[in-house]
Every structure is written in structure tokens, then in C-alpha cells.
Amino acid sequence: MMNPPDVIEPYEPLRTRAYVAIGFLAANIVTHLIAAVSKFMQIDLLYKVIEGMTDVTRAQLLASRTQETVIWLVVLVNFAAAAVVFLIWLYGAYKNLRPLGANPDTTPGWVVGYFFIPILNLFRPFQVFQELWRESDPETVTPAGVRPMHAFVAGSSKSLLVVVWWGLWLLSNIVDWIARRWDSKAQILNDYIIAGWISMTSDLITILAAIACIIMIKKITDRQDERARRLAALAAPPEGLPSTQQA
């Protein structure tokens, strides 16, 4: 049964969800590091083959490609798991905006859905995270009350961290797409080497994006908890006064 539109659910701390998401993102970093090292080893092997420094059979080359495929599957499974827990955290974080005194632009369900809608997934998640950052700002809650939006200091309404994270995320996907296209059209060993370097670059950019995402999740969770604490303190009656008046 859905809640009436005027009912605001209580604030829900997301510390546990945040730590789970951070843990899976950390695992994602490890798997991409392994993938990058494996690709470097394969590139090195191909260079040696071209230069005639080692005798490598076709079976060995196929085994190397199989290893790459297995590692790619591990990366894919880990990415899927990390994406699920990340979106669970995001759903809760956006849902918390109303209890924190904000008027969200959309719903938690749509916030998750934007990641799966072509075209919109290129810019709407970025806008959502800027909104999350802005509306979770604890510095706008003072003993005198909640400062209005126009009173925000310049640095509190936008986050360079969100810009960096989203830019790295888009760049990693673009570079990965180029690597896969190059690999699919490879005809000689040099083509595979170039595709390997491009793919390894994508792995390294993805690692940087994951690090930025971890920091962002931690900071937004901290900001929401602190804002909730300040709002609760603001709503509490002064010391020495009863919380309710006697009839």
C-alpha cells in the first residue's frame, strides 16, 4: 500500500549500505587491476612474438586469450554486483532527501531507472548526484534555522567530485568501446597489441572512477547523517522546557 503523497517517511541512516557499496567497489578496483596486469602480460608476449624473441605456439596464444576472457567474466560479474549495491544505496540516499527538508526533482525509482535509459543515462545521473550533494548539505542548517537555497555559499551547491567521477565514468566507457571495436576488427598481431593498450587504459580510468565513486558515497552519506543530526537538534525543545504543553 502506497503512502499518501503528504506523508514524509523518517530519515533512514545509510551507513551500512554505503560500506557494502564501498566494499564491492573496492573489489571492482582489484579485479580491474588484475585485468590490467593480465593485458600487459599479453601485450608483452605479443611483442616478443613479433620480435622473434620467443617461440610461442598457437595453443599458447589461445590459452592467453582464454585467460583474458575468464578475467573479463570475473570483472563483469563483480561489476554487476557492485552496480546492484550502488543503486540500492542511491535509492535510499535520494529517498532521504524529503526527510532532510528537500523537495526532490524526481522519485527514487526514476533515479535508479535513469541509468538504464539511453540518452538520459548520459546526463541525468550526473544531475541527480549534484542534487544529492546540494540537498544533503549540513552547513545550511544553523541554530537560527535552515538557510534558503539562495543563501548557499558558492562551493556548497556544486561538487567538483561529482564532475570528476562522472567524467571518468563516461571516459572509461568510451575508451572501452573503442578497445572492443579495435579488437573485433584486428587482423594482425599489432592490432591486438593496440587494442590491448586501449583496453588497459580503460581499466585504469575505471579504477580512478571507482575511487572517486567511493569518496563520493562516503561524503554524501556523511553529509546526510550530519544534516539529519542538525535538523533533529533544531527541532528539539530547548533544555529545561517540556517537549509538549500540558492541556
QUINORUR-V718571 format. One record per run of one state. SS is the DSSP state (H for helix, E for strand, - for the rest). FROM is the first residue (numbers start at 1). LEN is the number of residues. Records with the same first field share a line. If there is no record, write none. Layout:
# QUINORUR-V718571
SS = FROM-LEN / FROM-LEN
This chain:
# QUINORUR-V718571
- = 1-14 / 52-6 / 100-8 / 117-3 / 123-1 / 136-2 / 143-2 / 147-2 / 152-2 / 157-3 / 185-4 / 236-12
H = 15-37 / 58-42 / 108-9 / 120-3 / 124-12 / 138-3 / 149-3 / 154-3 / 160-25 / 189-47
E = 141-2 / 145-2
